[in-house]
Every structure is written in structure tokens, then in C-alpha cells.
Amino acid sequence: MYIILVNFLKDFLKCISVPDIWVFFSHKKIALKYKDTILGPFWNVASSVFLISILSLSFFIFLNPENFTSFVYRLSISVFFWIFVSTVLNESTMILESKTDLLNEKRINVKNFIFENIYTNFIIFLHSFPIIFVLFFISDFKLQLNIIFIFLGLIMVIINLLLISYLVSILSVIYKDVKKIVENLVYAFFFATPIIWSENMVSEKIQKILIFNPFYHFVVLFRNPLMNNIDEKFYQSFFICLLLIMVVFFISLKIFKYFESKIVLYL
């Protein structure tokens, strides 16, 4: 087990220390995806802004929130971040299948493609930051030292996404129905996570159930520092995400041991 653990960690560390493969494929993917377009990656931002505008207008008409600018700011953070997380997970179900020819021709560590997927979507996600910061200064929130916790939150979320994406990508190749399961779960969790609604809108019993929703903790780790809200919920989400990393890590070790070396046979 010790040798498996060392090899598993060495694979990830090698991908981090020598990022040439996944950075190359990521930049190539972005260039091809937005070739001959005017806005390029900003098309994702434009579509997200349209969604946020529709949701904001609907909530303004039906709920009439007291502080509309803060409401739009909170909603924007949540939607932009959710699109990043959900796209990473949905695309992880297809990432290895799309590299079938490459994996058959060369011995490439499959974890490079996991990094590629997260890096690609993170670059696209970064295009939304100018809008987030404009809304930050328009809203009532003030720039405080607590905002540095956003980096801690992002690191925790990305580590979780890295391990979960690894699991999903391997299992999606072995079991073809995993793709639909992931798509439906992501869709369901969108409504079960306080993205377009707030925790304060539901009863205490529902708020307690949220503790079992990993996506809720991802959102808290990213959104709360941007809302000057570093409280016990943030620290609770941090430790739950840490626990989730450990659980998924040990499951990933099993997958690494029994399936990764044979993954080409399933493609």
C-alpha cells in the first residue's frame, strides 16, 4: 500500500512540476474552441451575465430584496463559480474518451488530462473576475484583509475537484452510465445548493441538511471571503472540505491500484 501511495503522489507531483503537457493541450483547446469568434472565452462570461440578469430581474419582481446591488453581487459570485465547478465535473466524464488515440499511441500519465480540464476551465473562470470586482465596489461590501481567504478557499476547492475529477474520469471510461449520473447529480445539486437562493430563506432543519452537500461548502469557501463573511460557517466548510479530500484521496488510491494501468483497455 505504501508503494501505491508513493507512486500515486509522485504522478501528481510530476504533473505539477512538469506542466508542459497539460498546459499545451489546455491552451490549444481554448484556442480551437474560440477560434473565429469575436469575444473568445468572454462568450462564457456573456452567457453567465445573461443568466444572472434574468435571475436578478425575476427575484427583484417576486421577492423585492432590500439591497438589490448586494443581492446581484452575491448571485453573480455564486453563478460564475458554479459554472466553473459544474463544467469541470461534467467535462471530466469525457476527458479520457476524447484522448483515446493519444493514449493508445503514447504512454502519457492520464492525470495530465485531469489537470488540463481544471486549468482550462479555471482560465475561462478568471475572465469573470473583472465583473465580480466591479460588482464588489458597487455593493456595500468593503475591501478587508479577510479577502485573502479566497485563495485558501480556491486551493481547497481545486484539490477536491482534482481528486473527484480523477475518480469520475476513470469510472466514466469503465462504466458508461457514470456520465449521465454525474450530469443529473450536478443538475440536482444546482437547485439543492444556495446559489440562486440564500440559506436564510429556508428553515433551520434544511440548513442543517446543507452540511451534507459538498457543493455548498465549495461555494462558501469561495463566496464568503468576497462578502466579508469569515465566520464559523467558513471554518466548518474548510474542515469538511479537508475531510472530503482525505476520503476521496483514499478512494482514488484504490482506483489507481486496480484500474488506471488498464484504462487503455476500456477505451
Buried (B, 14 or more C-beta within 10 A) or exposed (E): EEEEBEEBEEBBEEBEEEBEBBBEBBBEBBEEBBEEEEEBBBBBBEEBBEBBEEBBEEBEEEEEBEEEEBBBBBBBBBBBBBBBBBBBBBBBBBBBBEBEEEBEEEEBBBBBBBBBBBBBBBBBBEBBEEBBEEBBEEBEBEEEEBBEBBEEBBEBBBBBBBBBBBBBBBBBBBEEEBBEBBBEEBEEBBEBBBBBBBEEEEEEEEBEEBEEBBBBBBBBBBBBBBBBBBEEBBEEBBEBBEEBBEEBBEBBBEBBBEBBEEBBEBE
